Amino acid sequence: MKNKRTRGFIIILAVLVMAAMTAMTGCQSVSAAANAGETAADTSTQVIETTASVIRLEASELFTDRDLEQSPDLSGAVYQTVEDGQTLTITEAGVYVISGTAKEAQILVEAAEDAKVQLVLDGVNITNTGSPCIYVKSADKVFVTTGDSENTLAVTGEFTADGETNTDAVIFSKEDLVLNGTGTLAIESTDNGVVSKDDLKVTGGTYSITCEGNGLEANDSIAVADGSFTIRAASDALKVKNDEEADKGYAYIGGGSFDIEAGSDGVQAKTILQIDGGSLDITAAEGLESTQVVVNGGSIRIQASDDGINGTQKSQAYTPLIEINDGEISLSIGQGDTDGLDVNGDLIINGGTVDISAQSPFDYDGKGQINGGSVRVNGQEISELTNQMMGGGFGGGFPGGEQQEGQGRQGFGPQDGTSGEDGFMPPQGGSGSESTEGHTKQRPGGPGGKGGQPPQRPENGQGQGGTNGAQPPQMPGGQNSQNTQNDDSWS
C-alpha cells in the first residue's frame, strides 16, 4: 500500500465571539490552521464570523518538484514508436520518449505500485475506435509530458470496457496522473477527455479538448499550477467526484489560462474549489460549483444560463460558503430563476473586484457581508448585499436582508420596468417557486418586477441562454466515473 503524503488541507475554524468579550479592546479573528501553522489572509480588520469551517488549500503541499519540471532529464530515456494495431506496454519505472502515428494503438502502463513512469510525447498521433490511447492500469504515478512538439489523441467510437473497468477517456488512469511539458496535446473524445481515478495535476503544456463528456475528470482531486486550456465539453469542463472523504473532492487553480464552453458546469468540485490565480473565461450553464468556493486571486469571467458561482451541499463534510478575498470576477447571468452568486450558506466578500450583470445578483441562506473590495451590480457600485431570497424579483432585493414591505427601490435596475444598463430586462411573468439543490427559491412578485421564466438548461446540445450572450455551447450530453490513491515523492 502506498504511503500517502499529507494533503494540502488547512482547516480554519472561525471563533465565535462571546458577549462577555465585547468589552475587550481590538477584537481579533483567531483561527487554527491544521498541519500548517499559518492564518488565513488578513483582508479585513473586522471579525468575520461564519457558520462554516473554512477549508484552505496550500499550493506548496499540492505539487512536487518533479510535477513542476517541464523538461525532463532524457539522459537515460528509452525511445519507443507507436504502430498500427499494436499495444506498447510499459512495465518498468523510467522515462519513455514516444513518437509516431498509428491507428488502433495503445500506450499501456502496467508497472509496480511503487513505479513512477514518465511518458514524453514527441509527435504522437493515435486514433482509436473504442479504447483509450493511453491507459494506466497500475503504477505509483504517471507523468504525461508533451515535448516541444504537437500531439493528437482521439477516440471516435463507443468506448469498450476493460472487464469491470469503464475505460471512458482518451487518457484513462487508475492511478495518480500528472500532465506537464512544453508542447501541445489535442484530445477528441466521444466521452471524457482525461480521467484519473485518483489525483490529477496539470503544471504546464497547451491542451485542446473536445469531448462529449467531461474535459478533465478526477475522483479525488484536480490541481492546476499552469497550462493553457481550450475545452469544449458537453458536460463539465473540470470535474472532481469524491464526495465521501473530507480531505478529497477538491479542485485547485493557481495559474494557467482557461477558455471553456461547457454544457453543464465550467468547474465542479465536491468539497472546495479554490482559485488563487490564472485566467478563466467560462460559458456554461453554471460557472463554478462546489460546497465551498474560495477566490483568492485570478481573473474570472463567466457567462451563465443558470448560476454564476454556486456554493451548494456537494459534500456533507463542510457547510456551503462563497468567500472572495481578491481577484477580478465578472458575471453575466441569463434571466429566469438564476443568480450571480448563489450559496446555501454565507456569502463573504473581503476584497477584489466583483462585477455582476443579473436580475438576481445574490442569493444566500446565511450571512451576507461586504468587508472590502469593489462590488458593482448592473453598473451600480454597492456597499451592502441584497438577498434574492428576501427580495421581490428584479429590483426587489433588500440590503442586509432587511425587508421593506412594498418597496422595490433597494434592488438594482430601473424601477419603471424598462431595460437597464447592459441590456437587462426585468423578467416577465407571474410569481414562481422552483426547488433547487439545498433550498427552495421563492420568486414573489413586487414593485420591482415579477419572477421570470427559468432558462432552458442545455440537454443534448439544445439550450436557451439568457441575456448578454450567456448562450450555452451546442454539444451533445455526456457521462462520468469514480476512485483510487496518491504519493508525491520522486522515487
Secondary structure, 3 states (H helix, E strand, C coil): CCCCCCCCEEEEECCCCCHHHCCCCCCCCCCCECCCCCCCCCCCCCCCCCCCEEEEECHHHHCCHHHHCCCCCCCCCEEEECCCCCEEEECCCEEEEEEEEEECCEEEEECCCCCEEEEEEEEEEEEECCCCCEEEEECCEEEEEECCCEEEEEECCCCCCECCECCCEEEEECCEEEEEECCEEEEEECCEEEEECCEEEECCCEEEEEECCCCEEECCEEEECCCEEEEEECCCCEEECCCCCCCCCEEEECCCEEEEEECCEEEECCCEEEECCCEEEEEECEEEEECEEEECCCEEEEEECCCCEEECCCCCCCCCEEEECCCEEEEEECCCCCCCEEECCEEEECCCEEEEECCCCEEECCCEEECCCEEEECCEEECCCECCCCCCCCCCCCECCCCCCCCCCCCCCCCCCCCCHHHCCCCCCCCEEEEECCEEEEECCECCECCCCCCEEEECCEEECCCCCCCCCCCCCCCCCCCCCCCCCCC
